[in-house]
Amino acid sequence: MSEQERKIIRTLLIEDDEDDYVLISGILSDVASAHYTVTWIQSFEGALDELGKGEYDICLLDYRLGSRNGLEVLQNVSDSPDRPPIIVLTGQGDYQVDVEAMRCGAADYLVKDHLDENTLERTIRYAIERKKAEDAIRESERQLDYLSSQLLAVQENERRKVAAELHDNLGQVLSAIKYNIENVLNRMPRCDACSQDLQQVIPLIQGAVEHVRSIYTQLRPTLIDDLGVKATLSWYCREFENTNRQINVEKELVIEEEDIPESLKLVIFRIVQEAMENVAAHSCANNVWLTLSCEDAGLCLQVRDDGNGFEVAARMSQTHSESGLGLRSMKRRAELSGGAIDVYSKNGVGTRIQVLWPAPALG
């Protein structure tokens, strides 16, 4: 392979021993398949500064750095997306150090006395390719999060349009029909057979008006915009009890409306809506407890029931399950809005769904 064809690999070597620097640099220079440009850093502080630049393809990190150790470097840069894969080097093998290095995010762990050209080249190559694969997965997850948020936004926009159409057109038309029939009835003799027939139509039209109102309110409750999420949740609980008379709902909304970010109000309502619909459809519960509170840790939403319960892992894995889809929908809404959801349930002990939005995310 010609010099022009050899791939250049930018290497950061964090090593406080000059003899080891010379040894490792020599091994890298013997690799025929690539050209390694080596930047040598000897201190803990210098290592952090250099890793923060995001300019390297690979980092070889000595476990011993004077009074510090390489694992401290790993811990300081573990959350940095720009850091290169890091291979920990040590003078002698130690299983516990190996395990701790992997836990801290090391790509691999090598003993210096066992280093040779082939071992080091292969380890570096595998680490770089694995990092590329991890970056591709992270990018796919980022795109999925973006698409999910866009899909939810489109879904809410469509719901708003349909709700407005039902309210402004169908609801108004039904109300106008009812009003006109009532006017006609007022001008007709009450003993007339046609009058009696029309009288029977009025309750049907009124029922249709109320049904349409229920549909567009469920699609997009205007109460959220007019009165806030606390009033909307109170209304929803009343409607839920009216529809599911066998279930008692206890709510505790111990939070001020102004403490709830505008961006979370619809999210909170949708999660409660999904959770309560699951209760009505699957739990056979007698009681539901809804709590929304502001704690030191952040904003906490909890929906708990005393129903049949279920095995969470099995339910979440059932892609065909309606309730499984509901759980995944709640999880997605919570995570996209900066929250974390915890679902606890077991057969026979009911279900608890809790979402926490950390205080820093509420600012």
C-alpha positions as CSV (number, residue, x, y, z in Angstrom):
1,M,0.0,0.0,0.0
2,S,1.4,3.4,-1.0
3,E,1.9,6.3,1.4
4,Q,-0.9,8.2,-0.4
5,E,-3.4,5.2,0.1
6,R,-2.8,4.9,3.8
7,K,-5.6,6.3,5.9
8,I,-4.6,9.0,8.4
9,I,-5.7,8.3,11.9
10,R,-5.4,11.2,14.3
11,T,-4.3,9.7,17.6
12,L,-4.3,11.2,21.1
13,L,-1.9,9.5,23.4
14,I,-2.4,10.4,27.1
15,E,0.7,9.0,28.8
16,D,2.9,10.4,31.5
17,D,5.8,8.0,30.9
18,E,8.1,8.9,28.1
19,D,9.4,5.4,27.6
20,D,5.9,4.1,27.1
21,Y,5.2,7.0,24.7
22,V,8.2,5.9,22.6
23,L,7.1,2.3,22.7
24,I,3.5,2.9,21.6
25,S,4.5,5.4,19.0
26,G,6.9,2.9,17.6
27,I,4.3,0.2,17.4
28,L,1.9,2.5,15.6
29,S,4.5,3.6,13.1
30,D,5.0,-0.1,12.1
31,V,1.3,-0.5,11.1
32,A,1.2,-0.8,7.3
33,S,-2.5,-0.2,6.7
34,A,-2.7,3.3,8.2
35,H,-0.7,6.3,9.1
36,Y,-1.0,7.4,12.8
37,T,-0.4,11.0,13.7
38,V,0.3,11.0,17.4
39,T,-0.4,13.9,19.8
40,W,1.2,13.3,23.2
41,I,-0.3,14.7,26.4
42,Q,1.2,14.0,29.8
43,S,-1.2,15.6,32.3
44,F,-4.7,15.0,33.5
45,E,-5.7,18.7,32.8
46,G,-4.1,18.6,29.4
47,A,-6.0,15.5,28.6
48,L,-9.4,17.0,29.4
49,D,-8.5,20.1,27.3
50,E,-7.4,18.1,24.3
51,L,-10.3,15.7,24.4
52,G,-12.7,18.7,24.5
53,K,-11.5,19.8,21.1
54,G,-13.1,16.8,19.3
55,E,-10.2,16.6,16.8
56,Y,-9.2,12.9,17.2
57,D,-10.2,9.6,15.7
58,I,-8.9,7.5,18.7
59,C,-7.5,8.1,22.1
60,L,-5.0,5.8,24.0
61,L,-5.3,6.5,27.7
62,D,-2.8,5.4,30.3
63,Y,-4.5,4.1,33.5
64,R,-1.9,5.9,35.7
65,L,-1.4,9.6,35.3
66,G,0.7,10.7,38.2
67,S,-1.5,11.0,41.3
68,R,-4.6,10.7,39.1
69,N,-5.9,7.8,36.9
70,G,-7.3,7.5,33.4
71,L,-10.8,6.5,34.7
72,E,-11.2,10.0,36.1
73,V,-10.6,11.3,32.6
74,L,-13.2,8.9,31.2
75,Q,-15.7,10.0,33.8
76,N,-15.2,13.6,33.0
77,V,-15.8,13.2,29.3
78,S,-18.3,10.3,29.3
79,D,-21.2,12.5,28.3
80,S,-19.4,14.3,25.5
81,P,-20.7,13.3,22.1
82,D,-17.5,14.6,20.4
83,R,-15.0,12.5,22.2
84,P,-13.2,9.8,20.3
85,P,-13.3,6.1,21.3
86,I,-10.9,5.7,24.3
87,I,-8.8,2.6,24.8
88,V,-7.4,2.3,28.3
89,L,-3.8,1.1,28.6
90,T,-2.3,-0.4,31.8
91,G,1.0,-1.8,32.9
92,Q,-0.5,-5.0,34.2
93,G,-3.8,-6.8,33.8
94,D,-6.5,-6.2,36.5
95,Y,-10.0,-7.6,36.1
96,Q,-11.6,-5.0,38.3
97,V,-9.9,-2.1,36.4
98,D,-11.0,-3.7,33.2
99,V,-14.7,-3.9,34.3
100,E,-14.6,-0.3,35.7
101,A,-13.0,1.0,32.5
102,M,-15.9,-0.6,30.5
103,R,-18.4,0.9,32.9
104,C,-16.9,4.3,32.5
105,G,-17.2,4.1,28.7
106,A,-13.9,2.8,27.5
107,A,-13.9,1.2,24.1
108,D,-11.4,-1.4,25.2
109,Y,-8.7,-2.3,27.7
110,L,-5.2,-3.4,26.8
111,V,-2.1,-4.5,28.8
112,K,1.0,-2.7,27.6
113,D,3.2,-5.8,28.0
114,H,1.0,-7.7,25.5
115,L,0.9,-5.0,22.9
116,D,2.0,-5.7,19.4
117,E,1.4,-4.2,16.0
118,N,-1.5,-6.4,15.0
119,T,-3.3,-6.3,18.4
120,L,-3.1,-2.6,18.7
121,E,-4.2,-1.9,15.1
122,R,-7.1,-4.3,15.3
123,T,-8.3,-2.9,18.6
124,I,-8.1,0.7,17.2
125,R,-9.9,-0.3,14.0
126,Y,-12.7,-2.1,15.8
127,A,-13.1,0.8,18.3
128,I,-13.4,3.4,15.5
129,E,-15.9,1.3,13.5
130,R,-18.0,0.7,16.7
131,K,-18.0,4.4,17.4
132,K,-19.2,5.1,13.8
133,A,-22.0,2.6,14.3
134,E,-23.0,4.2,17.7
135,D,-23.0,7.6,16.1
136,A,-25.2,6.4,13.3
137,I,-27.6,4.9,15.9
138,R,-27.7,8.2,17.9
139,E,-28.4,10.1,14.7
140,S,-31.2,7.7,13.8
141,E,-32.6,8.1,17.3
142,R,-32.3,11.9,17.0
143,Q,-34.2,11.8,13.7
144,L,-36.8,9.5,15.1
145,D,-37.4,11.9,18.0
146,Y,-37.7,14.8,15.6
147,L,-40.2,12.9,13.4
148,S,-42.1,11.8,16.4
149,S,-42.4,15.3,17.7
150,Q,-43.5,16.5,14.2
151,L,-46.0,13.7,14.0
152,L,-47.5,14.6,17.4
153,A,-47.7,18.3,16.3
154,V,-49.4,17.3,13.0
155,Q,-51.8,15.0,14.9
156,E,-52.7,17.8,17.4
157,N,-53.2,20.3,14.5
158,E,-55.5,17.8,12.7
159,R,-57.5,17.3,15.9
160,R,-57.8,21.0,16.3
161,K,-59.1,21.4,12.7
162,V,-61.6,18.5,13.0
163,A,-62.8,19.9,16.4
164,A,-63.3,23.4,14.9
165,E,-65.1,21.9,11.9
166,L,-67.5,19.9,14.2
167,H,-68.1,23.0,16.4
168,D,-68.4,25.6,13.7
169,N,-70.4,23.6,11.1
170,L,-72.0,20.3,12.2
171,G,-72.7,21.5,15.7
172,Q,-74.1,24.8,14.5
173,V,-76.2,23.1,11.8
174,L,-77.7,20.7,14.3
175,S,-78.5,23.5,16.7
176,A,-80.1,25.5,13.9
177,I,-82.3,22.5,12.9
178,K,-83.4,22.0,16.5
179,Y,-84.2,25.8,16.8
180,N,-86.2,25.8,13.6
181,I,-88.2,22.7,14.5
182,E,-89.0,24.2,17.9
183,N,-90.2,27.4,16.1
184,V,-92.4,25.4,13.9
185,L,-93.8,23.4,16.9
186,N,-94.7,26.7,18.6
187,R,-96.9,27.6,15.7
188,M,-98.6,24.2,15.4
189,P,-101.5,22.9,17.5
190,R,-100.2,20.5,20.2
191,C,-102.8,18.0,19.3
192,D,-101.7,17.7,15.7
193,A,-100.2,14.4,14.8
194,C,-97.2,16.0,13.0
195,S,-96.6,18.1,16.0
196,Q,-96.3,15.0,18.2
197,D,-93.9,13.4,15.7
198,L,-91.7,16.5,15.7
199,Q,-91.7,16.5,19.5
200,Q,-90.1,13.1,19.4
201,V,-87.4,14.4,17.0
202,I,-86.2,17.2,19.4
203,P,-84.5,14.8,22.0
204,L,-82.8,13.0,19.2
205,I,-81.3,16.2,17.8
206,Q,-80.4,17.4,21.3
207,G,-78.6,14.0,21.8
208,A,-76.7,14.5,18.5
209,V,-75.7,18.0,19.5
210,E,-74.4,16.8,22.9
211,H,-72.6,13.9,21.2
212,V,-70.9,16.2,18.7
213,R,-69.9,18.5,21.5
214,S,-68.4,15.6,23.4
215,I,-66.4,14.5,20.3
216,Y,-64.9,18.0,19.6
217,T,-64.2,18.6,23.2
218,Q,-62.3,15.3,23.5
219,L,-60.4,16.1,20.3
220,R,-59.3,19.5,21.5
221,P,-60.6,20.8,24.9
222,T,-60.8,24.6,24.5
223,L,-60.8,24.7,28.3
224,I,-57.0,24.3,28.2
225,D,-56.6,27.6,26.3
226,D,-59.4,29.4,28.2
227,L,-59.0,28.2,31.8
228,G,-55.9,26.1,32.0
229,V,-55.0,22.4,32.5
230,K,-56.3,22.2,36.1
231,A,-59.8,23.1,35.1
232,T,-59.6,20.8,32.1
233,L,-58.5,17.9,34.2
234,S,-61.4,18.6,36.6
235,W,-63.8,18.7,33.7
236,Y,-62.4,15.5,32.2
237,C,-62.6,13.6,35.5
238,R,-66.3,14.5,35.8
239,E,-67.0,13.4,32.2
240,F,-65.1,10.2,32.8
241,E,-67.2,9.4,35.9
242,N,-70.4,10.2,33.9
243,T,-69.3,7.8,31.2
244,N,-67.9,5.1,33.5
245,R,-70.2,5.1,36.5
246,Q,-68.6,2.1,38.0
247,I,-65.3,3.9,38.5
248,N,-64.7,6.6,41.2
249,V,-62.1,9.2,40.4
250,E,-60.2,11.0,43.2
251,K,-58.1,14.0,42.0
252,E,-55.5,16.0,43.9
253,L,-54.2,19.0,41.8
254,V,-51.8,20.6,44.4
255,I,-50.2,23.0,42.0
256,E,-50.7,26.6,40.8
257,E,-51.7,27.0,37.2
258,E,-48.8,29.5,36.6
259,D,-46.3,26.8,37.8
260,I,-47.2,24.6,34.8
261,P,-45.3,25.5,31.6
262,E,-47.6,26.2,28.6
263,S,-45.7,23.6,26.6
264,L,-46.7,20.9,29.0
265,K,-50.4,21.6,29.5
266,L,-51.6,19.7,26.5
267,V,-49.0,16.9,27.1
268,I,-50.3,16.4,30.6
269,F,-53.9,16.3,29.4
270,R,-53.1,13.7,26.7
271,I,-51.2,11.5,29.1
272,V,-54.0,11.6,31.6
273,Q,-56.5,10.9,28.7
274,E,-54.5,7.9,27.5
275,A,-54.1,6.5,31.0
276,M,-57.8,6.9,31.9
277,E,-58.9,5.3,28.7
278,N,-56.7,2.3,29.4
279,V,-58.3,2.1,32.9
280,A,-61.8,2.1,31.4
281,A,-61.0,-0.4,28.7
282,H,-58.8,-2.9,30.4
283,S,-58.4,-2.6,34.2
284,C,-61.8,-3.4,35.7
285,A,-60.9,-0.9,38.4
286,N,-63.3,0.6,41.0
287,N,-61.1,3.6,41.8
288,V,-58.7,5.9,40.1
289,W,-56.4,8.4,41.8
290,L,-55.1,11.4,39.8
291,T,-52.4,13.6,41.3
292,L,-50.6,16.6,39.8
293,S,-48.1,18.3,42.1
294,C,-45.0,20.5,42.1
295,E,-42.1,19.0,44.1
296,D,-38.5,19.9,44.7
297,A,-37.5,17.4,42.0
298,G,-39.9,18.9,39.5
299,L,-43.5,18.5,38.2
300,C,-45.0,15.2,39.0
301,L,-48.1,13.6,37.4
302,Q,-49.5,10.3,38.7
303,V,-52.4,8.2,37.6
304,R,-53.1,5.1,39.9
305,D,-55.9,2.5,39.8
306,D,-56.9,-0.6,41.8
307,G,-57.6,-2.7,38.8
308,N,-56.4,-6.0,37.5
309,G,-52.9,-4.9,36.6
310,F,-50.6,-6.4,34.0
311,E,-47.1,-7.4,33.3
312,V,-45.4,-4.2,32.0
313,A,-42.7,-5.8,29.9
314,A,-45.1,-8.1,28.1
315,R,-47.6,-5.4,27.5
316,M,-45.0,-3.0,26.1
317,S,-43.7,-5.6,23.7
318,Q,-47.2,-6.4,22.2
319,T,-47.2,-4.2,19.1
320,H,-50.7,-5.3,18.3
321,S,-52.1,-4.4,21.7
322,E,-54.2,-1.3,21.9
323,S,-53.2,-0.7,25.6
324,G,-49.6,-1.4,24.7
325,L,-49.8,1.4,22.1
326,G,-51.3,3.6,24.7
327,L,-48.4,3.0,27.0
328,R,-45.9,3.7,24.3
329,S,-47.7,6.8,23.3
330,M,-47.6,8.1,26.9
331,K,-43.9,7.2,27.0
332,R,-43.1,9.1,23.8
333,R,-45.0,12.2,24.8
334,A,-43.3,12.2,28.2
335,E,-39.8,11.8,26.8
336,L,-40.2,14.3,23.9
337,S,-41.4,16.9,26.5
338,G,-38.3,16.3,28.7
339,G,-40.0,14.0,31.2
340,A,-39.4,10.5,32.4
341,I,-42.2,8.0,32.8
342,D,-42.3,5.1,35.2
343,V,-45.0,2.4,34.8
344,Y,-45.5,0.0,37.7
345,S,-48.1,-2.8,37.5
346,K,-48.5,-6.4,38.4
347,N,-51.4,-8.8,37.9
348,G,-53.9,-8.3,40.7
349,V,-52.4,-5.2,42.3
350,G,-53.4,-2.4,40.0
351,T,-51.3,0.1,38.0
352,R,-49.3,3.3,38.7
353,I,-48.2,5.6,35.9
354,Q,-45.9,8.4,37.1
355,V,-44.3,11.1,34.9
356,L,-41.7,13.4,36.3
357,W,-40.5,16.5,34.5
358,P,-37.3,17.6,36.3
359,A,-37.1,21.1,37.7
360,P,-34.3,22.2,35.3
361,A,-36.4,21.2,32.3
362,L,-39.3,23.4,33.5
363,G,-37.4,26.7,33.3
